[in-house]
Amino acid sequence: MADGTNDSNPPEDQVTDLEAGIERDILLALGEEDAGRVGDLVQGLHSADTADLLEHLSADDRERVVEILRPDFNPDILSELDETVRDHVVECLGLQDVAAAVQEMDSDDALEFVEELDADEQQQVLDAIPLGDRALIEEGLSYPKDSAGRLMQREVVTIPTFWTVGQSIDFLRESADRETSAGEDATKNALPEQFYDLFVVDPSHKPVGTVPLSRVLRTSRSAAMTDIMETDMKVLPVSMDQEDVAFVFRQRDLVSAPVVDESGRLVGAITIDDVVDVIHEEHEEDIMRLGGVQEDDLYDATVATTQARFSWLLVNLATAILASVVIGLFDATLEQMVALAVLMPIVASMGGNAGTQTLTVAVRALAMKELTTTNAARVIGKEALVGVFNGILFAGLIGAVAWFWFGSSALGVVIGLAMVVNMFVAGLAGTTIPLALYRMGIDPAVASSVFLTTVTDVVGFFTFLGLAALFLF
């Protein structure tokens, strides 16, 4: 994502917050066909706020705003847009203007944008980009999806081992104004828009150390870069999954890290702003998947959203039928005592809620790499015990309620026992299900909730009705 440092962005004191009523003013100006007013209002926005505005507008109003912005369209807007809305904006701009915008983006933002285009659009945009920039993007596309190679920016500051601090500072000053000629490697002379570290490389372009920019500025010009560099750095392979990258940044409190290819040569760097985006995307993805929905549901067409949700709901229907089949096994028992039908949902509901609590903790722990083979047995045991203890406490409560409500102490004992069993199973299933899915290479955030609900419903109904059939008749 863009970090907002592009020169086309207005100074911070000129950035207008959408919450301050700017969106309403833009809508009024659109209604009055005042294109000049719309342009003035939108140009004062940060690229992220402009993206929010375009997402909020109707398709027709969005097209009008894009057309107004076309002469001075900020490329950073494209990298901030939701994928569905971005497709519409790309269609409005046309591939030639989109290709021009891609050339102005940082390499990581350009790659992220291009990789999400349709295959035909992707090729047309690449064909319209100069050879040097195109080669970088195509190389990035060759790396695995959601890997460090896709996430990194190619513009890095590299310093040879024999340079002094003074030579490094002079190099940075000279490179800042140097233009890259046509066909030249775009990463050779270009400095990143933002950078935090200088990477010291050996003659084979392998990183041997890193020096924070702040340390360079505090050190005398005569000092050797090798004397002030940190050799204990975390080097990331291009194939590393972006979730693992985010984990490393969190564990090591990093603000940037070098990325190397299979031969160990430095090919790019990942900075903290990109990692923040990864953390947000992965968190959002997991939350959406737990609910069986997709990230773009808010902006997708009604038919597309319906189709996307249908398969998930179909699975839920199948599990609900399974639970109903269990209930059907005890139809004769239910006919003899209506109270069972009244109380039965309580057992399943409490088990489901307790299991969801455990499941949430387990899925998060797996994502944060806090739940491993080393402590899995201990965590499972703890959650099972928590389920038993909560089951005993709530067994007393619901047992007393059932006794008072229906005047049957035996019914109170039955529902109490069922509550303990189901809460224990909920705690056990809430940890073992996501662990098992994770071991099988399945994202536990996707399927865990369906299996958990099925287990707690089936066990809850079977235990309660089975105990009732044994002890009440």
C-alpha positions, -999 to 999 in steps of 0.1 A, spaced: 0 0 0 11 35 -5 26 52 25 14 87 16 48 102 9 43 108 -28 51 144 -38 16 147 -53 0 145 -19 -8 178 -2 10 190 29 -4 175 61 -21 208 72 -41 208 39 -54 173 41 -91 173 47 -107 146 67 -138 129 51 -155 130 85 -154 168 84 -182 170 58 -161 170 27 -179 140 13 -212 158 16 -198 189 -1 -185 168 -30 -219 152 -34 -235 186 -35 -210 198 -61 -216 167 -82 -254 174 -80 -248 210 -92 -225 198 -120 -197 219 -106 -167 200 -118 -142 227 -108 -155 226 -72 -153 188 -71 -118 189 -84 -107 214 -58 -123 195 -30 -109 161 -40 -74 174 -47 -71 185 -11 -76 149 1 -49 124 10 -48 95 -15 -63 71 11 -92 95 17 -98 98 -20 -99 61 -22 -125 60 6 -145 86 -12 -145 66 -45 -156 35 -26 -185 53 -10 -198 68 -43 -223 52 -67 -209 38 -99 -221 69 -119 -207 94 -95 -175 75 -93 -170 77 -130 -176 114 -130 -151 120 -102 -125 99 -120 -130 118 -152 -126 151 -133 -94 138 -116 -79 123 -148 -55 151 -157 -39 150 -122 -48 115 -110 -27 105 -80 -14 69 -87 -14 62 -49 -52 61 -50 -51 29 -70 -32 10 -44 -56 21 -17 -88 10 -34 -108 -21 -27 -103 -46 -54 -138 -45 -68 -139 -7 -69 -104 -6 -83 -115 -27 -113 -142 -1 -120 -117 28 -117 -93 10 -140 -120 6 -165 -129 43 -162 -92 55 -166 -83 32 -195 -52 10 -196 -29 37 -211 -35 61 -181 -33 31 -157 1 22 -172 13 57 -168 2 57 -131 20 24 -125 53 39 -136 50 65 -109 44 40 -81 70 25 -58 80 -9 -70 61 -28 -43 29 -8 -48 32 -13 -86 36 -50 -82 7 -54 -58 -15 -34 -82 -5 -53 -114 -8 -87 -98 -44 -82 -90 -54 -72 -126 -70 -97 -149 -46 -116 -171 -54 -96 -203 -53 -63 -185 -21 -72 -168 -4 -80 -200 -16 -48 -217 -4 -27 -188 30 -44 -188 33 -39 -225 28 -1 -221 54 2 -193 91 9 -202 114 -21 -203 133 -14 -171 101 -10 -149 84 -39 -167 113 -63 -160 111 -55 -123 74 -62 -122 76 -94 -142 104 -106 -119 82 -99 -89 53 -118 -105 76 -148 -108 78 -151 -70 51 -171 -51 19 -153 -43 18 -137 -8 56 -141 -5 83 -117 6 93 -114 -31 58 -100 -39 58 -77 -8 93 -62 -10 103 -29 -27 132 -31 -52 145 3 -44 171 -2 -16 202 17 -5 233 -5 -8 267 5 4 300 -14 -4 320 -27 25 350 -3 19 330 30 21 331 54 49 302 73 65 311 104 45 312 86 12 278 70 20 262 104 28 276 119 -4 262 90 -23 228 96 -9 228 133 -17 240 127 -52 215 99 -59 186 119 -47 185 140 -79 199 115 -103 175 104 -131 173 69 -144 179 67 -182 157 47 -205 163 10 -204 185 13 -173 178 -8 -142 153 13 -122 167 2 -89 204 10 -97 202 48 -91 168 53 -76 164 59 -39 133 47 -21 107 73 -12 113 63 24 140 42 39 153 35 74 184 14 69 215 12 46 225 -23 36 262 -30 35 269 -56 7 300 -75 -3 313 -77 -39 288 -105 -47 260 -82 -36 252 -103 -5 242 -83 26 268 -84 54 253 -58 77 228 -30 81 232 5 94 202 26 107 200 59 89 200 77 123 234 61 132 249 73 99 239 109 107 253 107 142 287 92 132 318 111 120 324 111 82 357 93 86 343 62 103 341 30 82 306 17 76 317 -18 86 326 -5 120 291 8 127 270 -18 109 249 -44 127 258 -79 115 230 -96 136 203 -89 110 173 -109 100 176 -118 63 143 -128 46 142 -152 16 121 -142 -13 99 -173 -9 90 -166 27 52 -163 33 40 -128 41 24 -141 74 59 -153 84 73 -120 74 49 -102 97 57 -126 125 95 -119 122 89 -81 122 67 -84 153 92 -107 171 123 -87 163 107 -52 164 120 -45 129 113 -14 108 129 -29 77 146 -61 66 166 -72 36 153 -98 11 176 -122 -7 172 -146 -36 182 -183 -36 219 -174 -40 218 -150 -11 220 -118 -32 201 -88 -20 171 -82 -42 150 -58 -22 137 -48 13 105 -49 32 95 -20 54 71 -17 83 44 1 63 40 -30 41 40 -53 71 12 -32 87 -8 -38 56 -2 -75 57 -12 -77 94 -44 -58 85 -52 -80 55 -46 -113 72 -67 -102 102 -95 -91 80 -93 -122 59 -95 -145 90 -125 -125 104 -143 -127 71 -136 -164 67 -149 -172 102 -182 -157 90 -181 -174 56 -179 -141 37 -153 -125 14 -134 -92 17 -152 -76 -13 -188 -86 -3 -196 -50 5 -188 -38 -30 -197 -69 -51 -229 -71 -71 -259 -87 -54 -257 -119 -76 -220 -123 -70 -224 -119 -32 -252 -144 -32 -232 -170 -51 -202 -165 -28 -222 -171 3 -244 -199 -10 -217 -226 -7 -210 -217 29 -247 -217 38 -251 -251 20 -224 -266 43 -242 -251 73 -275 -266 61 -259 -301 59 -246 -298 94 -280 -286 106 -296 -316 90 -272 -339 108 -281 -323 141 -318 -327 133 -312 -364 125 -298 -368 160 -329 -352 174 -351 -375 153 -336 -405 170 -353 -394 202 -387 -384 188 -405 -408 211 -387 -393 241 -396 -358 231 -433 -367 227 -434 -380 262 -419 -348 278 -424 -314 261 -399 -299 286 -371 -316 268 -378 -296 236 -379 -264 256 -346 -270 273 -327 -288 245 -315 -256 227 -299 -243 259 -274 -272 260 -263 -268 224 -262 -230 225 -240 -229 256 -217 -255 241 -215 -236 209 -206 -203 226 -180 -219 249 -165 -237 219 -164 -204 199 -145 -187 227 -119 -215 227 -118 -216 189 -111 -179 187 -82 -182 211 -68 -212 193 -70 -197 158 -54 -165 170 -26 -184 187 -19 -204 156 -18 -173 135 6 -157 159 26 -189 162 19 -191 199 3 -225 197 29 -251 186 36 -288 189 55 -280 221 26 -266 241 -4 -281 221 -11 -308 247 -9 -283 276 -33 -259 259 -58 -286 250 -58 -299 285 -63 -264 299 -92 -256 276 -108 -289 284 -106 -282 321 -120 -247 316 -149 -263 298 -154 -288 327 -153 -260 354 -176 -237 335 -199 -267 328 -201 -275 365 -210 -239 373 -236 -236 347 -249 -271 354 -259 -259 388 -276 -228 375 -296 -245 347 -303 -275 368 -319 -252 394 -339 -234 367 -352 -266 352 -362 -280 386 -380 -247 395 -396 -244 361 -409 -279 355 -409 -292 391 -386 -321 383 -353 -326 401 -344 -355 378 -348 -332 348 -325 -307 365 -298 -334 370 -301 -346 334 -296 -311 319 -268 -304 343 -249 -335 333 -255 -328 297 -242 -293 302 -209 -305 318 -203 -330 290 -210 -306 262 -189 -278 277 -160 -302 281 -164 -314 245 -166 -277 234 -133 -269 250 -117 -300 236 -131 -295 201 -123 -257 201 -86 -265 202 -82 -298 185 -103 -289 154 -82 -259 143 -50 -278 152 -60 -307 131 -70 -285 101 -37 -266 105 -17 -299 104 -36 -308 72 -27 -276 55 -62 -261 57 -67 -226 70 -84 -231 104 -102 -198 101 -121 -211 71 -136 -244 83 -132 -246 121 -165 -229 130 -186 -253 108 -171 -284 124 -172 -269 159 -209 -260 156 -217 -295 143 -198 -312 172 -214 -291 199 -249 -294 185 -247 -332 179 -230 -339 212 -254 -315 231 -286 -330 216 -274 -366 219 -262 -363 255 -292 -344 268 -318 -366 250 -299 -398 256 -296 -391 294 -333 -382 294 -342 -414 278 -321 -434 303 -332 -417 335 -365 -400 330 -386 -428 315 
